[in-house]
Amino acid sequence: MGVFVFLPLVLPLTAWPVARLAEQHLHPRAATRLLSGVAVVMAVCSTVCLGLVMVVGTAQLPGNPLPDGWSDPEVRAAVPYDEVAGKAAIPALFAVLVACGRTLWRHGRLRRGAHRALAGLPGTEVVVLPDGVPYAYALPGGRRARVVVTTALLHCLEPAERRALFAHERAHLRAGHHRFLLAVRLAARANPFLRPLRTAVSCTTERWADEDAAQAVGSRRTVARAIGKAALVSRGTPAPTLAGFAAPGPVPRRVAALLGPAPAGPNWPSAFTAVGLAAWGAAAGTAASAMSSANAAVTMVLILHAATPL
Protein backbone atom coordinates (compact mmCIF):
# COMPACT_ATOMS: atom_id res chain seq x y z
CA MET A 1 0.00 0.00 0.00
CA GLY A 2 2.88 2.38 0.71
CA VAL A 3 2.29 5.96 1.73
CA PHE A 4 -1.06 5.94 -0.09
CA VAL A 5 -2.61 4.37 2.99
CA PHE A 6 -2.26 7.79 4.67
CA LEU A 7 -3.85 9.68 1.75
CA PRO A 8 -7.38 9.88 3.26
CA LEU A 9 -5.94 11.60 6.33
CA VAL A 10 -4.61 14.59 4.40
CA LEU A 11 -6.97 14.84 1.42
CA PRO A 12 -9.48 16.90 3.46
CA LEU A 13 -6.97 19.77 3.14
CA THR A 14 -8.11 20.10 -0.48
CA ALA A 15 -11.60 20.98 0.74
CA TRP A 16 -10.55 24.29 2.30
CA PRO A 17 -10.74 26.42 -0.88
CA VAL A 18 -13.82 24.47 -1.95
CA ALA A 19 -15.69 25.50 1.18
CA ARG A 20 -15.16 29.22 0.61
CA LEU A 21 -15.91 29.16 -3.12
CA ALA A 22 -19.02 27.00 -2.76
CA GLU A 23 -20.33 29.16 0.07
CA GLN A 24 -19.94 32.33 -1.98
CA HIS A 25 -20.88 31.23 -5.48
CA LEU A 26 -23.13 28.15 -5.39
CA HIS A 27 -26.82 28.17 -4.60
CA PRO A 28 -27.10 27.56 -0.82
CA ARG A 29 -29.01 24.32 -1.38
CA ALA A 30 -26.38 22.93 -3.75
CA ALA A 31 -23.52 24.15 -1.54
CA THR A 32 -25.01 22.50 1.55
CA ARG A 33 -25.45 19.16 -0.16
CA LEU A 34 -22.07 19.23 -1.87
CA LEU A 35 -20.06 20.21 1.20
CA SER A 36 -21.95 17.83 3.50
CA GLY A 37 -21.40 14.91 1.14
CA VAL A 38 -17.71 15.69 0.75
CA ALA A 39 -17.28 16.03 4.52
CA VAL A 40 -19.03 12.75 5.34
CA VAL A 41 -17.18 10.69 2.72
CA MET A 42 -13.79 12.09 3.67
CA ALA A 43 -14.46 11.62 7.38
CA VAL A 44 -15.44 7.98 6.88
CA CYS A 45 -12.38 7.37 4.72
CA SER A 46 -9.99 8.94 7.22
CA THR A 47 -11.53 6.90 10.04
CA VAL A 48 -11.14 3.70 8.02
CA CYS A 49 -7.52 4.67 7.43
CA LEU A 50 -6.94 5.09 11.15
CA GLY A 51 -8.58 1.73 11.81
CA LEU A 52 -6.35 -0.07 9.34
CA VAL A 53 -3.19 1.48 10.72
CA MET A 54 -4.39 0.76 14.27
CA VAL A 55 -4.63 -2.95 13.50
CA VAL A 56 -0.94 -2.97 12.70
CA GLY A 57 -0.16 -0.98 15.84
CA THR A 58 -2.29 -3.16 18.10
CA ALA A 59 -0.74 -6.35 16.77
CA GLN A 60 2.66 -5.18 18.04
CA LEU A 61 1.53 -4.67 21.63
CA PRO A 62 2.44 -7.46 24.07
CA GLY A 63 -0.54 -9.46 25.24
CA ASN A 64 -2.86 -8.24 22.48
CA PRO A 65 -5.77 -10.55 21.59
CA LEU A 66 -5.02 -10.52 17.87
CA PRO A 67 -3.51 -13.51 16.05
CA ASP A 68 0.28 -13.68 16.29
CA GLY A 69 0.61 -13.73 12.52
CA TRP A 70 -0.77 -10.18 12.31
CA SER A 71 2.46 -8.84 13.79
CA ASP A 72 4.70 -10.58 11.25
CA PRO A 73 7.17 -8.40 9.33
CA GLU A 74 5.21 -9.01 6.10
CA VAL A 75 2.11 -7.45 7.64
CA ARG A 76 3.96 -4.50 9.16
CA ALA A 77 5.67 -3.85 5.83
CA ALA A 78 2.26 -2.92 4.36
CA VAL A 79 2.25 0.29 6.43
CA PRO A 80 5.17 2.75 6.20
CA TYR A 81 6.71 3.64 9.56
CA ASP A 82 4.49 0.94 11.02
CA GLU A 83 5.88 1.09 14.54
CA VAL A 84 5.29 4.81 15.03
CA ALA A 85 2.18 5.19 12.87
CA GLY A 86 0.53 2.05 14.18
CA LYS A 87 0.88 2.98 17.83
CA ALA A 88 -0.08 6.62 17.22
CA ALA A 89 -3.26 5.51 15.45
CA ILE A 90 -4.54 3.78 18.59
CA PRO A 91 -5.12 6.91 20.73
CA ALA A 92 -6.10 8.88 17.60
CA LEU A 93 -8.91 6.48 16.72
CA PHE A 94 -10.00 6.31 20.35
CA ALA A 95 -10.19 10.11 20.46
CA VAL A 96 -12.27 10.18 17.26
CA LEU A 97 -14.75 7.65 18.62
CA VAL A 98 -15.05 9.46 21.94
CA ALA A 99 -15.53 12.86 20.28
CA CYS A 100 -18.17 11.58 17.86
CA GLY A 101 -19.92 9.70 20.63
CA ARG A 102 -20.06 12.78 22.86
CA THR A 103 -21.42 14.90 19.99
CA LEU A 104 -24.20 12.40 19.29
CA TRP A 105 -25.00 12.06 22.98
CA ARG A 106 -25.20 15.82 23.54
CA HIS A 107 -27.35 16.32 20.46
CA GLY A 108 -29.76 13.59 21.52
CA ARG A 109 -29.88 14.77 25.13
CA LEU A 110 -30.68 18.33 24.12
CA ARG A 111 -33.43 17.28 21.70
CA ARG A 112 -35.02 14.96 24.25
CA GLY A 113 -34.83 17.64 26.94
CA ALA A 114 -36.41 20.24 24.66
CA HIS A 115 -39.24 17.92 23.71
CA ARG A 116 -39.88 17.07 27.36
CA ALA A 117 -40.01 20.77 28.23
CA LEU A 118 -42.60 21.37 25.51
CA ALA A 119 -44.62 18.21 26.16
CA GLY A 120 -47.30 19.98 28.19
CA LEU A 121 -47.89 22.73 25.63
CA PRO A 122 -50.46 22.59 22.81
CA GLY A 123 -49.36 20.35 19.97
CA THR A 124 -48.99 23.09 17.37
CA GLU A 125 -46.09 23.59 14.99
CA VAL A 126 -45.17 26.97 16.49
CA VAL A 127 -44.52 27.30 20.21
CA VAL A 128 -44.25 30.81 21.68
CA LEU A 129 -42.56 30.80 25.07
CA PRO A 130 -43.11 33.65 27.56
CA ASP A 131 -39.39 34.20 28.03
CA GLY A 132 -37.54 37.47 28.45
CA VAL A 133 -34.53 36.10 26.54
CA PRO A 134 -34.91 36.54 22.75
CA TYR A 135 -34.19 33.45 20.67
CA ALA A 136 -35.76 31.20 18.03
CA TYR A 137 -34.80 27.83 16.65
CA ALA A 138 -36.19 24.82 14.79
CA LEU A 139 -36.61 21.71 16.94
CA PRO A 140 -36.71 18.57 14.76
CA GLY A 141 -38.58 15.47 15.76
CA GLY A 142 -40.71 14.10 12.94
CA ARG A 143 -44.34 14.65 13.83
CA ARG A 144 -43.24 16.46 16.99
CA ALA A 145 -41.14 19.02 15.10
CA ARG A 146 -41.65 22.52 16.47
CA VAL A 147 -40.65 26.10 15.79
CA VAL A 148 -39.68 27.56 19.16
CA VAL A 149 -39.66 31.32 19.59
CA THR A 150 -39.87 33.59 22.62
CA THR A 151 -42.10 36.58 23.18
CA ALA A 152 -38.99 38.72 23.73
CA LEU A 153 -37.87 38.14 20.13
CA LEU A 154 -41.35 38.60 18.67
CA HIS A 155 -41.66 41.97 20.40
CA CYS A 156 -38.55 43.13 18.52
CA LEU A 157 -40.02 42.37 15.09
CA GLU A 158 -42.75 43.86 12.94
CA PRO A 159 -45.62 41.62 11.75
CA ALA A 160 -44.04 41.06 8.32
CA GLU A 161 -40.70 40.27 9.95
CA ARG A 162 -42.40 37.75 12.22
CA ARG A 163 -43.78 35.99 9.16
CA ALA A 164 -40.25 35.90 7.77
CA LEU A 165 -38.99 34.37 11.01
CA PHE A 166 -41.60 31.61 10.99
CA ALA A 167 -41.01 30.91 7.28
CA HIS A 168 -37.26 30.67 7.94
CA GLU A 169 -37.66 28.17 10.78
CA ARG A 170 -40.21 26.11 8.83
CA ALA A 171 -37.69 25.92 5.99
CA HIS A 172 -35.14 24.45 8.43
CA LEU A 173 -37.59 21.76 9.49
CA ARG A 174 -38.84 21.02 5.98
CA ALA A 175 -35.32 20.55 4.55
CA GLY A 176 -33.96 18.68 7.59
CA HIS A 177 -31.07 21.08 8.08
CA HIS A 178 -30.25 19.60 11.47
CA ARG A 179 -29.08 16.44 9.68
CA PHE A 180 -26.57 18.38 7.59
CA LEU A 181 -25.34 20.27 10.65
CA LEU A 182 -24.91 17.10 12.69
CA ALA A 183 -23.20 15.26 9.83
CA VAL A 184 -20.57 17.95 9.24
CA ARG A 185 -20.00 18.35 12.97
CA LEU A 186 -19.31 14.62 13.29
CA ALA A 187 -17.05 14.82 10.23
CA ALA A 188 -15.06 17.63 11.82
CA ARG A 189 -14.72 15.55 14.98
CA ALA A 190 -13.38 12.65 12.91
CA ASN A 191 -10.87 14.81 11.03
CA PRO A 192 -10.01 18.36 12.19
CA PHE A 193 -9.05 19.28 8.62
CA LEU A 194 -12.78 19.25 7.82
CA ARG A 195 -13.64 22.10 10.19
CA PRO A 196 -13.85 24.68 7.36
CA LEU A 197 -16.60 22.57 5.81
CA ARG A 198 -18.48 22.54 9.11
CA THR A 199 -18.32 26.34 9.27
CA ALA A 200 -19.36 26.69 5.64
CA VAL A 201 -22.36 24.35 5.99
CA SER A 202 -23.49 26.23 9.11
CA CYS A 203 -23.72 29.32 6.92
CA THR A 204 -25.17 27.71 3.79
CA THR A 205 -28.04 26.09 5.71
CA GLU A 206 -28.98 29.51 7.04
CA ARG A 207 -28.71 31.01 3.56
CA TRP A 208 -30.88 28.17 2.22
CA ALA A 209 -33.56 28.96 4.80
CA ASP A 210 -33.19 32.69 4.08
CA GLU A 211 -33.94 32.16 0.40
CA ASP A 212 -36.92 29.92 1.15
CA ALA A 213 -38.27 32.50 3.61
CA ALA A 214 -37.83 35.28 1.02
CA GLN A 215 -39.89 33.28 -1.46
CA ALA A 216 -42.56 32.56 1.15
CA VAL A 217 -43.06 36.19 2.25
CA GLY A 218 -42.34 37.69 -1.17
CA SER A 219 -39.76 40.21 0.05
CA ARG A 220 -36.03 39.68 0.38
CA ARG A 221 -35.65 43.03 2.14
CA THR A 222 -38.13 42.02 4.86
CA VAL A 223 -36.16 38.86 5.61
CA ALA A 224 -32.93 40.86 5.69
CA ARG A 225 -34.41 43.34 8.19
CA ALA A 226 -35.71 40.53 10.37
CA ILE A 227 -32.31 38.81 10.42
CA GLY A 228 -30.52 42.05 11.26
CA LYS A 229 -32.86 42.88 14.12
CA ALA A 230 -32.77 39.37 15.53
CA ALA A 231 -28.98 39.25 15.36
CA LEU A 232 -28.73 42.33 17.56
CA VAL A 233 -30.75 40.80 20.40
CA SER A 234 -30.83 37.01 19.96
CA ARG A 235 -28.59 34.70 21.94
CA GLY A 236 -28.61 32.03 19.19
CA THR A 237 -29.55 28.37 19.31
CA PRO A 238 -29.11 26.05 22.29
CA ALA A 239 -26.79 23.77 20.30
CA PRO A 240 -24.74 24.10 17.10
CA THR A 241 -26.54 21.11 15.58
CA LEU A 242 -29.91 22.90 15.74
CA ALA A 243 -30.75 25.57 13.18
CA GLY A 244 -31.76 29.04 14.33
CA PHE A 245 -32.81 32.38 12.90
CA ALA A 246 -29.93 34.68 13.81
CA ALA A 247 -27.09 32.20 14.16
CA PRO A 248 -24.71 31.08 12.93
CA GLY A 249 -23.46 33.80 10.66
CA PRO A 250 -21.86 35.70 9.47
CA VAL A 251 -25.06 37.71 9.62
CA PRO A 252 -23.73 40.69 7.58
CA ARG A 253 -22.98 38.37 4.67
CA ARG A 254 -26.47 36.87 4.84
CA VAL A 255 -28.08 40.30 4.92
CA ALA A 256 -25.96 41.47 1.99
CA ALA A 257 -26.95 38.40 -0.01
CA LEU A 258 -30.64 39.06 0.64
CA LEU A 259 -30.29 42.69 -0.43
CA GLY A 260 -28.86 41.50 -3.74
CA PRO A 261 -30.48 39.42 -6.49
CA ALA A 262 -31.67 35.89 -5.83
CA PRO A 263 -29.01 33.23 -6.49
CA ALA A 264 -29.14 31.16 -9.65
CA GLY A 265 -30.68 27.71 -9.60
CA PRO A 266 -28.83 24.86 -7.88
CA ASN A 267 -27.13 23.57 -11.05
CA TRP A 268 -23.73 21.92 -11.19
CA PRO A 269 -21.24 24.66 -12.15
CA SER A 270 -19.14 24.60 -15.29
CA ALA A 271 -15.59 23.34 -14.90
CA PHE A 272 -14.33 26.47 -16.66
CA THR A 273 -15.16 28.71 -13.69
CA ALA A 274 -13.37 29.06 -10.36
CA VAL A 275 -16.24 27.56 -8.37
CA GLY A 276 -16.73 24.84 -10.98
CA LEU A 277 -13.06 23.92 -10.82
CA ALA A 278 -13.30 23.80 -7.02
CA ALA A 279 -16.45 21.67 -7.11
CA TRP A 280 -14.94 19.20 -9.57
CA GLY A 281 -11.76 19.20 -7.50
CA ALA A 282 -13.77 18.35 -4.40
CA ALA A 283 -15.48 15.52 -6.24
CA ALA A 284 -12.13 14.21 -7.49
CA GLY A 285 -10.56 14.48 -4.05
CA THR A 286 -13.50 12.68 -2.48
CA ALA A 287 -13.32 9.92 -5.08
CA ALA A 288 -9.57 9.57 -4.58
CA SER A 289 -10.01 9.37 -0.82
CA ALA A 290 -12.73 6.72 -1.15
CA MET A 291 -10.73 4.68 -3.65
CA SER A 292 -7.59 4.91 -1.51
CA SER A 293 -9.50 3.76 1.58
CA ALA A 294 -11.19 0.92 -0.30
CA ASN A 295 -7.90 -0.23 -1.83
CA ALA A 296 -6.14 -0.08 1.55
CA ALA A 297 -8.98 -1.93 3.27
CA VAL A 298 -9.13 -4.74 0.71
CA THR A 299 -5.34 -5.07 0.63
CA MET A 300 -5.08 -5.15 4.41
CA VAL A 301 -7.85 -7.75 4.70
CA LEU A 302 -6.08 -9.98 2.17
CA ILE A 303 -2.75 -9.58 3.98
CA LEU A 304 -4.26 -10.34 7.37
CA HIS A 305 -6.15 -13.31 5.96
CA ALA A 306 -2.92 -14.71 4.54
CA ALA A 307 -1.12 -14.14 7.86
CA THR A 308 -3.86 -15.73 9.97
CA PRO A 309 -2.93 -19.28 11.03
CA LEU A 310 -5.44 -21.95 9.99
C-alpha positions as CSV (number, residue, x, y, z in Angstrom):
1,M,0.0,0.0,0.0
2,G,2.9,2.4,0.7
3,V,2.3,6.0,1.7
4,F,-1.1,5.9,-0.1
5,V,-2.6,4.4,3.0
6,F,-2.3,7.8,4.7
7,L,-3.8,9.7,1.8
8,P,-7.4,9.9,3.3
9,L,-5.9,11.6,6.3
10,V,-4.6,14.6,4.4
11,L,-7.0,14.8,1.4
12,P,-9.5,16.9,3.5
13,L,-7.0,19.8,3.1
14,T,-8.1,20.1,-0.5
15,A,-11.6,21.0,0.7
16,W,-10.6,24.3,2.3
17,P,-10.7,26.4,-0.9
18,V,-13.8,24.5,-2.0
19,A,-15.7,25.5,1.2
20,R,-15.2,29.2,0.6
21,L,-15.9,29.2,-3.1
22,A,-19.0,27.0,-2.8
23,E,-20.3,29.2,0.1
24,Q,-19.9,32.3,-2.0
25,H,-20.9,31.2,-5.5
26,L,-23.1,28.2,-5.4
27,H,-26.8,28.2,-4.6
28,P,-27.1,27.6,-0.8
29,R,-29.0,24.3,-1.4
30,A,-26.4,22.9,-3.8
31,A,-23.5,24.2,-1.5
32,T,-25.0,22.5,1.5
33,R,-25.5,19.2,-0.2
34,L,-22.1,19.2,-1.9
35,L,-20.1,20.2,1.2
36,S,-22.0,17.8,3.5
37,G,-21.4,14.9,1.1
38,V,-17.7,15.7,0.8
39,A,-17.3,16.0,4.5
40,V,-19.0,12.7,5.3
41,V,-17.2,10.7,2.7
42,M,-13.8,12.1,3.7
43,A,-14.5,11.6,7.4
44,V,-15.4,8.0,6.9
45,C,-12.4,7.4,4.7
46,S,-10.0,8.9,7.2
47,T,-11.5,6.9,10.0
48,V,-11.1,3.7,8.0
49,C,-7.5,4.7,7.4
50,L,-6.9,5.1,11.2
51,G,-8.6,1.7,11.8
52,L,-6.3,-0.1,9.3
53,V,-3.2,1.5,10.7
54,M,-4.4,0.8,14.3
55,V,-4.6,-3.0,13.5
56,V,-0.9,-3.0,12.7
57,G,-0.2,-1.0,15.8
58,T,-2.3,-3.2,18.1
59,A,-0.7,-6.4,16.8
60,Q,2.7,-5.2,18.0
61,L,1.5,-4.7,21.6
62,P,2.4,-7.5,24.1
63,G,-0.5,-9.5,25.2
64,N,-2.9,-8.2,22.5
65,P,-5.8,-10.6,21.6
66,L,-5.0,-10.5,17.9
67,P,-3.5,-13.5,16.0
68,D,0.3,-13.7,16.3
69,G,0.6,-13.7,12.5
70,W,-0.8,-10.2,12.3
71,S,2.5,-8.8,13.8
72,D,4.7,-10.6,11.3
73,P,7.2,-8.4,9.3
74,E,5.2,-9.0,6.1
75,V,2.1,-7.4,7.6
76,R,4.0,-4.5,9.2
77,A,5.7,-3.9,5.8
78,A,2.3,-2.9,4.4
79,V,2.2,0.3,6.4
80,P,5.2,2.8,6.2
81,Y,6.7,3.6,9.6
82,D,4.5,0.9,11.0
83,E,5.9,1.1,14.5
84,V,5.3,4.8,15.0
85,A,2.2,5.2,12.9
86,G,0.5,2.0,14.2
87,K,0.9,3.0,17.8
88,A,-0.1,6.6,17.2
89,A,-3.3,5.5,15.5
90,I,-4.5,3.8,18.6
91,P,-5.1,6.9,20.7
92,A,-6.1,8.9,17.6
93,L,-8.9,6.5,16.7
94,F,-10.0,6.3,20.3
95,A,-10.2,10.1,20.5
96,V,-12.3,10.2,17.3
97,L,-14.7,7.6,18.6
98,V,-15.1,9.5,21.9
99,A,-15.5,12.9,20.3
100,C,-18.2,11.6,17.9
101,G,-19.9,9.7,20.6
102,R,-20.1,12.8,22.9
103,T,-21.4,14.9,20.0
104,L,-24.2,12.4,19.3
105,W,-25.0,12.1,23.0
106,R,-25.2,15.8,23.5
107,H,-27.4,16.3,20.5
108,G,-29.8,13.6,21.5
109,R,-29.9,14.8,25.1
110,L,-30.7,18.3,24.1
111,R,-33.4,17.3,21.7
112,R,-35.0,15.0,24.3
113,G,-34.8,17.6,26.9
114,A,-36.4,20.2,24.7
115,H,-39.2,17.9,23.7
116,R,-39.9,17.1,27.4
117,A,-40.0,20.8,28.2
118,L,-42.6,21.4,25.5
119,A,-44.6,18.2,26.2
120,G,-47.3,20.0,28.2
121,L,-47.9,22.7,25.6
122,P,-50.5,22.6,22.8
123,G,-49.4,20.4,20.0
124,T,-49.0,23.1,17.4
125,E,-46.1,23.6,15.0
126,V,-45.2,27.0,16.5
127,V,-44.5,27.3,20.2
128,V,-44.3,30.8,21.7
129,L,-42.6,30.8,25.1
130,P,-43.1,33.6,27.6
131,D,-39.4,34.2,28.0
132,G,-37.5,37.5,28.4
133,V,-34.5,36.1,26.5
134,P,-34.9,36.5,22.8
135,Y,-34.2,33.4,20.7
136,A,-35.8,31.2,18.0
137,Y,-34.8,27.8,16.6
138,A,-36.2,24.8,14.8
139,L,-36.6,21.7,16.9
140,P,-36.7,18.6,14.8
141,G,-38.6,15.5,15.8
142,G,-40.7,14.1,12.9
143,R,-44.3,14.7,13.8
144,R,-43.2,16.5,17.0
145,A,-41.1,19.0,15.1
146,R,-41.6,22.5,16.5
147,V,-40.7,26.1,15.8
148,V,-39.7,27.6,19.2
149,V,-39.7,31.3,19.6
150,T,-39.9,33.6,22.6
151,T,-42.1,36.6,23.2
152,A,-39.0,38.7,23.7
153,L,-37.9,38.1,20.1
154,L,-41.3,38.6,18.7
155,H,-41.7,42.0,20.4
156,C,-38.5,43.1,18.5
157,L,-40.0,42.4,15.1
158,E,-42.7,43.9,12.9
159,P,-45.6,41.6,11.8
160,A,-44.0,41.1,8.3
161,E,-40.7,40.3,9.9
162,R,-42.4,37.7,12.2
163,R,-43.8,36.0,9.2
164,A,-40.3,35.9,7.8
165,L,-39.0,34.4,11.0
166,F,-41.6,31.6,11.0
167,A,-41.0,30.9,7.3
168,H,-37.3,30.7,7.9
169,E,-37.7,28.2,10.8
170,R,-40.2,26.1,8.8
171,A,-37.7,25.9,6.0
172,H,-35.1,24.5,8.4
173,L,-37.6,21.8,9.5
174,R,-38.8,21.0,6.0
175,A,-35.3,20.5,4.6
176,G,-34.0,18.7,7.6
177,H,-31.1,21.1,8.1
178,H,-30.3,19.6,11.5
179,R,-29.1,16.4,9.7
180,F,-26.6,18.4,7.6
181,L,-25.3,20.3,10.7
182,L,-24.9,17.1,12.7
183,A,-23.2,15.3,9.8
184,V,-20.6,18.0,9.2
185,R,-20.0,18.4,13.0
186,L,-19.3,14.6,13.3
187,A,-17.1,14.8,10.2
188,A,-15.1,17.6,11.8
189,R,-14.7,15.5,15.0
190,A,-13.4,12.7,12.9
191,N,-10.9,14.8,11.0
192,P,-10.0,18.4,12.2
193,F,-9.0,19.3,8.6
194,L,-12.8,19.3,7.8
195,R,-13.6,22.1,10.2
196,P,-13.9,24.7,7.4
197,L,-16.6,22.6,5.8
198,R,-18.5,22.5,9.1
199,T,-18.3,26.3,9.3
200,A,-19.4,26.7,5.6
201,V,-22.4,24.4,6.0
202,S,-23.5,26.2,9.1
203,C,-23.7,29.3,6.9
204,T,-25.2,27.7,3.8
205,T,-28.0,26.1,5.7
206,E,-29.0,29.5,7.0
207,R,-28.7,31.0,3.6
208,W,-30.9,28.2,2.2
209,A,-33.6,29.0,4.8
210,D,-33.2,32.7,4.1
211,E,-33.9,32.2,0.4
212,D,-36.9,29.9,1.2
213,A,-38.3,32.5,3.6
214,A,-37.8,35.3,1.0
215,Q,-39.9,33.3,-1.5
216,A,-42.6,32.6,1.2
217,V,-43.1,36.2,2.3
218,G,-42.3,37.7,-1.2
219,S,-39.8,40.2,0.1
220,R,-36.0,39.7,0.4
221,R,-35.6,43.0,2.1
222,T,-38.1,42.0,4.9
223,V,-36.2,38.9,5.6
224,A,-32.9,40.9,5.7
225,R,-34.4,43.3,8.2
226,A,-35.7,40.5,10.4
227,I,-32.3,38.8,10.4
228,G,-30.5,42.1,11.3
229,K,-32.9,42.9,14.1
230,A,-32.8,39.4,15.5
231,A,-29.0,39.2,15.4
232,L,-28.7,42.3,17.6
233,V,-30.8,40.8,20.4
234,S,-30.8,37.0,20.0
235,R,-28.6,34.7,21.9
236,G,-28.6,32.0,19.2
237,T,-29.5,28.4,19.3
238,P,-29.1,26.0,22.3
239,A,-26.8,23.8,20.3
240,P,-24.7,24.1,17.1
241,T,-26.5,21.1,15.6
242,L,-29.9,22.9,15.7
243,A,-30.7,25.6,13.2
244,G,-31.8,29.0,14.3
245,F,-32.8,32.4,12.9
246,A,-29.9,34.7,13.8
247,A,-27.1,32.2,14.2
248,P,-24.7,31.1,12.9
249,G,-23.5,33.8,10.7
250,P,-21.9,35.7,9.5
251,V,-25.1,37.7,9.6
252,P,-23.7,40.7,7.6
253,R,-23.0,38.4,4.7
254,R,-26.5,36.9,4.8
255,V,-28.1,40.3,4.9
256,A,-26.0,41.5,2.0
257,A,-27.0,38.4,0.0
258,L,-30.6,39.1,0.6
259,L,-30.3,42.7,-0.4
260,G,-28.9,41.5,-3.7
261,P,-30.5,39.4,-6.5
262,A,-31.7,35.9,-5.8
263,P,-29.0,33.2,-6.5
264,A,-29.1,31.2,-9.6
265,G,-30.7,27.7,-9.6
266,P,-28.8,24.9,-7.9
267,N,-27.1,23.6,-11.0
268,W,-23.7,21.9,-11.2
269,P,-21.2,24.7,-12.2
270,S,-19.1,24.6,-15.3
271,A,-15.6,23.3,-14.9
272,F,-14.3,26.5,-16.7
273,T,-15.2,28.7,-13.7
274,A,-13.4,29.1,-10.4
275,V,-16.2,27.6,-8.4
276,G,-16.7,24.8,-11.0
277,L,-13.1,23.9,-10.8
278,A,-13.3,23.8,-7.0
279,A,-16.4,21.7,-7.1
280,W,-14.9,19.2,-9.6
281,G,-11.8,19.2,-7.5
282,A,-13.8,18.4,-4.4
283,A,-15.5,15.5,-6.2
284,A,-12.1,14.2,-7.5
285,G,-10.6,14.5,-4.0
286,T,-13.5,12.7,-2.5
287,A,-13.3,9.9,-5.1
288,A,-9.6,9.6,-4.6
289,S,-10.0,9.4,-0.8
290,A,-12.7,6.7,-1.1
291,M,-10.7,4.7,-3.7
292,S,-7.6,4.9,-1.5
293,S,-9.5,3.8,1.6
294,A,-11.2,0.9,-0.3
295,N,-7.9,-0.2,-1.8
296,A,-6.1,-0.1,1.5
297,A,-9.0,-1.9,3.3
298,V,-9.1,-4.7,0.7
299,T,-5.3,-5.1,0.6
300,M,-5.1,-5.2,4.4
301,V,-7.8,-7.8,4.7
302,L,-6.1,-10.0,2.2
303,I,-2.7,-9.6,4.0
304,L,-4.3,-10.3,7.4
305,H,-6.1,-13.3,6.0
306,A,-2.9,-14.7,4.5
307,A,-1.1,-14.1,7.9
308,T,-3.9,-15.7,10.0
309,P,-2.9,-19.3,11.0
310,L,-5.4,-21.9,10.0
